Amino acid sequence: METAGLWMLAAVALLVVATGLPAFAVLIGVATVGALAGVATGAFGWEILSAMPPRLVGLLESDLLQALALYALLGSLLNRTPLADVLFRAGSRLLAPTGASAPLAAVGLGTLLSPMIGSVGASAAMLARVVHPRLAAQGGESPANVAVVAMASTFGVVVPPSLVLILLGDAMMRAHTEAVNAAPHTADDLRIINTQDVFHGAIVPAAIQIALVALLAWRLGRGSRRAKAPAAPLSAGEWSSAALAVAVIGGLLGGVAAGRFFAVEAAAMGAFVLLVASVALRQVDLARLKLVLADAMSVCGVLFALLVAATTFTLVFRAWGTDRLLYAWIAALPGGPSALLVAVLAILGACALVLDAFEIIFVVVPIVMPPLLAREPDAVWVSVAALGVLQASFLLPPIGYAVMMTRSLTVPSMPMRDLVRALVPYLVAQLAVLALVVAAPALTHVLDG
């Protein structure tokens, strides 16, 4: 009976692909059927389901979840104000001597704004609206343009702070706590990781990846751009706005990375400054503000529904005892820490074929990470490696969310085969950094205090 949870997980994957229903609806439905089956077969009683209300209350009382709404608001504001366009044009002007100013400006814009937007979907929408038309003006509607936009939209996964990084950090903290409590041989002085630890661990690998992507964008961009007249010059006010935005956003990102303030505080400050500036510059009126709030509410509704559904699913999954079965399987795997980590990353990668990153964080990470962390105490290393897999899942053609969304918003008729060929160099760069992290755990501890 312990394998029932695995059949539930397989049913979720199959139904998500076959029906097209929202993931939260599928998770709730499968969890309900699994609970009824468990009670009917005597595997567990109704009383175990009484744990659901306190689990949901404890989950929703987390201060960290305040960041969801704030990042959703930031993303919506950036999508509906001209700030991103001003930053891109300023970057293109400054990078003109490189011969690949537009692709490099796209990489820079993704690096700067994606962590503050928080959502890969919002980043992809913003970059598709701002960057792709200017790339197309220089090099046509080529697959390379769509590929660099899709790649840049995923930087928010690995550059702190971002929704994916925050939510994974929280999930890993819970998994690490569970692993430490379940392992009697654990050292008494072992500290449970927190989100800030994951932030610090991700910075150096993220910097290496951004450098590789920038090098690829420069190398591929130099040979494919047609000579075009430079974009219209920026006014003094636009240069000032761009400089101020870079200073503010850079300060917020640096402050979070340095531990000066929390991600929730950075999101609140960013949203407040952007909203006040947009109102002061008359870029947001009442009608546009209503659209901004509607967008933010939609994103929050989807994420919170998914979070509640995943919590329900994992409770039933554990009620069947499948978590203990997986614990035994992972504990019995041969090899050292790297071999165990690769096995778990392979599971996450397989799940990425049918689930998106948020679903993996909410459903799969709480299941597979505790048994791994019971044998491998370096939770920061494991977390950063998992981030690499989650980022790759957004860029994995044809189902990666960044790929699908960027293609639909730019050139929907583009053959997927051509886009895949353009994405290959960036995927290779991602996998190279992931392999480096797995092979060299010390890379995730360079900034340890």
C-alpha positions in Angstrom: 0.0 0.0 0.0 3.0 2.3 0.5 3.3 2.6 -3.3 -0.2 4.3 -3.5 1.4 7.7 -3.1 3.5 7.1 -6.2 0.4 6.2 -8.2 -1.1 9.4 -7.0 1.9 11.4 -8.2 1.8 9.6 -11.6 -2.0 10.3 -11.8 -1.3 14.0 -11.3 1.3 14.1 -14.0 -0.9 12.2 -16.4 -4.0 14.4 -15.8 -2.1 17.7 -16.0 -0.8 16.7 -19.5 -4.0 14.9 -20.7 -6.7 17.3 -19.5 -5.1 20.7 -19.4 -6.8 21.4 -16.1 -5.1 23.7 -13.7 -2.6 21.9 -11.5 -4.3 23.0 -8.3 -7.6 21.4 -9.4 -5.8 18.1 -10.4 -3.9 18.0 -7.1 -7.1 18.5 -5.0 -9.0 15.9 -7.1 -6.3 13.3 -6.9 -5.8 14.0 -3.1 -9.6 13.6 -2.5 -9.7 10.2 -4.4 -6.6 9.1 -2.6 -8.0 10.0 0.8 -11.3 8.2 0.1 -9.4 5.1 -1.1 -7.2 5.1 2.0 -10.2 5.3 4.4 -12.1 2.6 2.4 -9.2 0.2 2.5 -8.4 0.9 6.1 -4.9 2.3 5.3 -5.7 5.2 7.6 -8.8 6.7 9.3 -10.7 10.0 8.9 -8.9 11.4 11.9 -5.6 11.8 10.0 -7.4 14.4 7.8 -8.0 16.6 10.8 -4.4 17.6 10.5 -5.3 19.6 7.4 -6.7 22.8 9.0 -3.7 23.4 11.3 -1.4 22.7 8.4 -3.0 25.3 6.2 -3.2 27.8 9.0 0.5 27.4 9.8 1.3 27.6 6.2 -0.6 30.8 5.5 0.7 32.5 8.7 4.3 32.5 7.2 5.6 36.0 6.9 7.5 34.9 3.9 4.4 34.5 1.8 3.8 38.2 2.0 6.5 38.5 -0.7 4.2 36.7 -3.2 1.7 39.6 -3.4 4.5 42.2 -3.4 6.5 40.6 -6.2 3.3 40.1 -8.2 2.6 43.8 -7.8 6.1 44.7 -8.9 5.9 42.6 -11.9 2.6 44.0 -13.0 3.9 47.6 -12.5 7.0 46.9 -14.6 4.8 45.4 -17.3 2.6 48.4 -17.5 5.0 51.3 -17.1 7.8 52.4 -19.5 10.7 52.0 -17.0 11.8 48.7 -18.5 11.9 50.3 -22.0 14.0 53.2 -20.7 16.4 50.9 -19.0 16.8 48.8 -22.2 17.4 51.8 -24.4 19.9 53.2 -22.0 21.7 49.8 -21.8 21.7 49.5 -25.6 23.3 53.0 -25.9 26.0 52.2 -23.4 26.8 48.9 -24.9 26.8 50.1 -28.5 30.7 49.6 -28.9 30.3 45.9 -28.3 28.6 45.3 -31.6 25.9 43.3 -29.9 24.3 45.9 -27.7 20.7 44.7 -28.0 21.3 41.1 -26.9 23.6 42.2 -24.1 21.1 44.8 -22.9 18.5 42.1 -22.9 20.7 40.0 -20.6 21.4 43.0 -18.4 17.7 43.9 -18.1 16.8 40.3 -17.2 19.5 40.2 -14.6 18.4 43.5 -13.1 14.6 43.2 -13.2 13.8 39.5 -13.2 14.7 39.0 -9.5 12.6 42.0 -8.5 9.6 40.9 -10.6 9.9 37.5 -9.0 7.8 35.5 -11.5 9.4 34.0 -14.6 6.0 34.5 -16.4 6.0 38.2 -15.6 9.7 38.5 -16.6 9.0 36.8 -19.9 6.0 39.1 -20.6 8.0 42.2 -19.8 11.0 41.2 -21.9 8.9 40.0 -24.8 7.1 43.4 -24.9 10.2 45.6 -24.4 13.2 43.7 -25.8 12.0 41.5 -28.7 10.6 44.3 -31.0 14.0 46.1 -30.8 15.9 42.8 -31.4 13.7 42.1 -34.4 14.4 45.6 -35.7 18.1 44.8 -35.8 18.1 41.1 -36.8 14.7 40.1 -37.9 12.3 37.7 -36.1 15.0 35.1 -35.7 15.0 32.1 -33.2 18.1 33.6 -31.6 16.1 36.7 -30.5 13.4 34.6 -28.9 16.0 32.4 -27.3 17.9 35.2 -25.6 14.6 36.7 -24.3 13.5 33.3 -22.9 16.9 32.8 -21.3 17.0 36.3 -19.7 13.6 35.8 -18.2 14.8 32.9 -16.1 17.6 34.8 -14.3 15.1 35.6 -11.5 15.3 31.9 -10.5 18.9 32.0 -9.5 19.5 35.7 -8.7 18.1 36.6 -5.2 15.5 37.6 -4.4 12.8 35.9 -6.5 9.6 33.9 -5.9 11.2 30.6 -7.0 14.3 31.2 -4.8 12.2 32.3 -1.8 9.7 29.5 -2.1 12.5 26.9 -2.6 14.4 28.3 0.3 11.3 27.9 2.5 10.6 24.4 1.3 14.3 23.4 1.9 14.2 24.8 5.4 11.2 22.6 6.2 12.8 19.6 4.5 16.0 20.2 6.4 14.1 20.5 9.7 12.3 17.2 9.0 15.6 15.4 8.0 17.4 16.6 11.2 14.5 15.5 13.4 14.3 12.1 11.7 18.1 11.3 11.9 19.2 10.3 15.4 22.9 10.5 14.4 22.6 14.2 13.5 25.1 16.5 15.2 23.6 18.6 17.9 25.2 21.8 16.6 23.9 21.4 13.0 22.1 24.6 12.1 18.9 24.5 10.0 19.3 26.5 6.9 17.1 29.5 6.1 16.3 31.4 2.9 19.2 33.8 3.4 21.6 30.8 3.3 20.2 29.8 0.0 20.5 33.4 -1.3 24.2 33.4 -0.4 24.8 30.0 -1.9 23.2 30.9 -5.2 25.1 34.2 -5.9 28.4 32.8 -7.2 26.9 30.1 -9.5 24.4 32.8 -10.7 27.2 35.2 -11.5 29.1 32.5 -13.5 26.0 31.6 -15.4 25.2 35.3 -16.2 28.7 35.8 -17.5 28.5 32.7 -19.7 25.1 33.8 -21.1 26.4 37.3 -21.7 29.4 35.9 -23.6 27.1 33.7 -25.7 24.8 36.7 -26.4 27.8 38.8 -27.5 29.3 36.0 -29.6 26.0 35.0 -31.3 24.8 38.6 -31.5 27.8 40.1 -33.3 27.4 37.9 -36.4 23.6 38.1 -36.8 22.8 41.8 -36.4 22.2 43.9 -39.5 23.4 47.4 -39.5 20.6 49.7 -38.3 20.4 53.3 -37.4 20.7 53.7 -33.6 17.6 54.1 -31.5 16.3 57.5 -30.7 18.5 59.2 -28.1 17.3 59.4 -24.5 16.3 62.6 -22.9 18.1 63.9 -19.8 15.1 62.9 -17.8 15.2 59.4 -19.1 18.9 59.0 -18.4 18.2 60.2 -14.9 15.3 57.8 -14.5 17.5 54.9 -15.7 20.4 55.8 -13.4 18.1 56.1 -10.4 16.3 52.8 -11.2 19.6 51.0 -11.4 20.8 52.5 -8.2 17.6 51.7 -6.3 17.2 48.1 -7.7 20.9 47.4 -7.4 20.8 48.6 -3.8 17.8 46.4 -3.0 19.3 43.3 -4.6 22.6 44.0 -2.8 20.9 44.6 0.5 19.1 41.3 0.3 22.2 39.4 -0.7 24.2 41.0 2.1 21.5 40.2 4.6 20.8 43.9 5.4 17.1 43.4 5.0 14.7 40.5 4.1 13.3 39.7 0.7 9.8 40.8 1.9 11.2 44.2 2.8 13.0 44.5 -0.5 9.8 43.7 -2.4 7.8 46.2 -0.3 10.4 49.0 -0.8 10.6 48.2 -4.5 6.9 48.2 -5.0 6.4 51.4 -3.0 9.2 53.3 -4.8 8.0 52.2 -8.3 4.4 53.0 -7.5 5.2 56.5 -6.1 7.5 57.2 -9.0 5.0 56.0 -11.6 2.2 58.2 -10.1 4.6 61.2 -9.8 5.6 60.9 -13.5 1.9 60.3 -14.5 2.7 56.9 -15.9 -0.1 55.3 -13.9 -3.6 56.6 -13.8 -6.6 55.1 -12.0 -7.6 52.9 -14.9 -4.1 51.5 -15.3 -3.8 51.0 -11.6 -6.9 48.8 -11.6 -5.3 46.7 -14.3 -2.1 46.4 -12.3 -4.0 45.3 -9.2 -6.1 42.8 -11.2 -2.9 41.3 -12.7 -1.3 41.0 -9.2 -4.5 39.4 -7.8 -4.6 36.8 -10.6 -1.0 35.8 -10.0 -1.5 35.6 -6.2 -4.7 33.6 -6.6 -3.0 31.0 -8.8 0.0 30.6 -6.5 -2.0 30.4 -3.2 -4.4 27.9 -4.8 -1.5 25.8 -5.8 0.1 26.0 -2.4 -3.1 24.9 -0.6 -3.6 22.1 -3.1 0.0 20.9 -2.8 -0.3 20.9 1.0 -3.5 18.8 0.8 -1.8 16.3 -1.6 1.3 15.8 0.4 -0.7 15.1 3.6 -2.6 12.3 1.8 0.7 11.1 0.2 2.3 10.8 3.7 -0.8 9.2 5.1 -0.2 6.3 2.8 3.3 6.0 4.1 4.9 6.6 0.7 7.3 9.1 2.2 8.8 6.3 4.3 9.1 4.1 1.3 11.0 6.8 -0.6 13.1 7.5 2.4 14.2 3.8 2.4 14.8 3.8 -1.3 17.0 6.9 -1.3 18.8 5.8 1.8 19.7 2.5 0.1 21.2 4.2 -3.0 24.9 3.4 -3.4 27.6 6.1 -3.8 28.6 9.2 -2.0 26.8 12.6 -1.6 27.3 13.6 -5.3 25.7 10.3 -6.5 22.7 10.8 -4.2 22.3 14.4 -5.3 22.4 13.4 -8.9 19.7 10.8 -8.4 17.4 13.3 -6.7 18.1 15.9 -9.4 17.2 13.3 -12.0 13.8 12.9 -10.2 13.3 16.6 -10.2 14.3 16.8 -13.9 11.8 14.0 -14.8 9.1 15.8 -12.9 9.9 19.0 -14.9 8.7 17.2 -18.0 5.1 17.5 -16.8 5.2 19.9 -13.8 6.4 23.5 -13.6 8.8 24.8 -11.1 6.2 26.0 -8.6 4.5 22.6 -8.6 7.8 20.8 -8.1 8.6 23.1 -5.1 5.2 22.6 -3.5 4.7 18.9 -4.3 8.0 17.1 -5.1 10.6 18.9 -3.0 8.9 18.1 0.4 8.8 14.5 -0.6 12.3 13.7 -2.0 14.5 16.2 -0.1 14.1 15.0 3.5 15.6 11.6 2.9 18.5 13.1 0.9 19.2 15.7 3.6 19.2 13.0 6.2 22.4 11.6 4.5 23.8 14.8 3.1 23.9 17.6 5.7 25.0 20.3 3.2 21.5 21.7 2.6 22.8 24.8 0.9 24.7 22.8 -1.8 21.6 20.7 -2.4 19.4 23.7 -2.6 21.5 25.5 -5.2 21.8 22.4 -7.3 18.0 22.1 -7.2 17.7 25.7 -8.3 19.7 24.8 -11.4 17.2 22.1 -12.3 14.2 24.3 -11.7 15.7 27.0 -13.9 16.4 24.5 -16.6 12.7 23.3 -16.4 11.6 26.8 -17.4 13.8 26.7 -20.4 13.2 23.1 -21.4 11.5 22.9 -24.8 8.8 22.5 -25.7 7.0 22.6 -22.4 9.2 25.1 -20.5 7.1 28.0 -19.2 9.6 30.6 -20.3 9.9 29.0 -23.8 6.1 28.7 -24.3 5.3 32.1 -23.0 8.1 33.9 -24.9 7.2 32.2 -28.1 3.5 32.9 -27.8 4.1 36.6 -27.1 6.7 37.1 -29.9 6.5 34.8 -32.9 3.9 32.1 -32.3 4.4 30.7 -35.8 8.1 30.0 -35.3 8.9 26.3 -35.7 9.8 24.7 -32.4 12.7 22.9 -34.0 14.4 26.2 -35.0 13.8 27.6 -31.5 15.3 24.5 -29.9 18.5 24.9 -31.9 18.8 28.5 -30.8 18.2 27.5 -27.2 20.9 24.8 -27.2 23.9 27.0 -26.4 22.1 28.5 -23.4 20.9 25.1 -22.1 24.5 23.9 -22.4 25.7 26.9 -20.3 23.0 26.1 -17.7 24.0 22.5 -17.5 27.7 23.3 -17.3 27.1 25.5 -14.3 24.9 22.9 -12.7 27.6 20.2 -13.2 30.2 22.6 -11.7 28.0 23.1 -8.6 27.5 19.3 -8.2 31.2 18.7 -8.7 32.4 21.5 -6.4 30.1 22.0 -3.4 32.5 24.7 -2.1 31.3 27.0 -4.8 28.1 27.5 -2.9 29.9 28.5 0.3 32.2 31.2 -1.1 30.1 33.9 0.7 29.6 32.1 3.9 30.1 34.4 6.8 
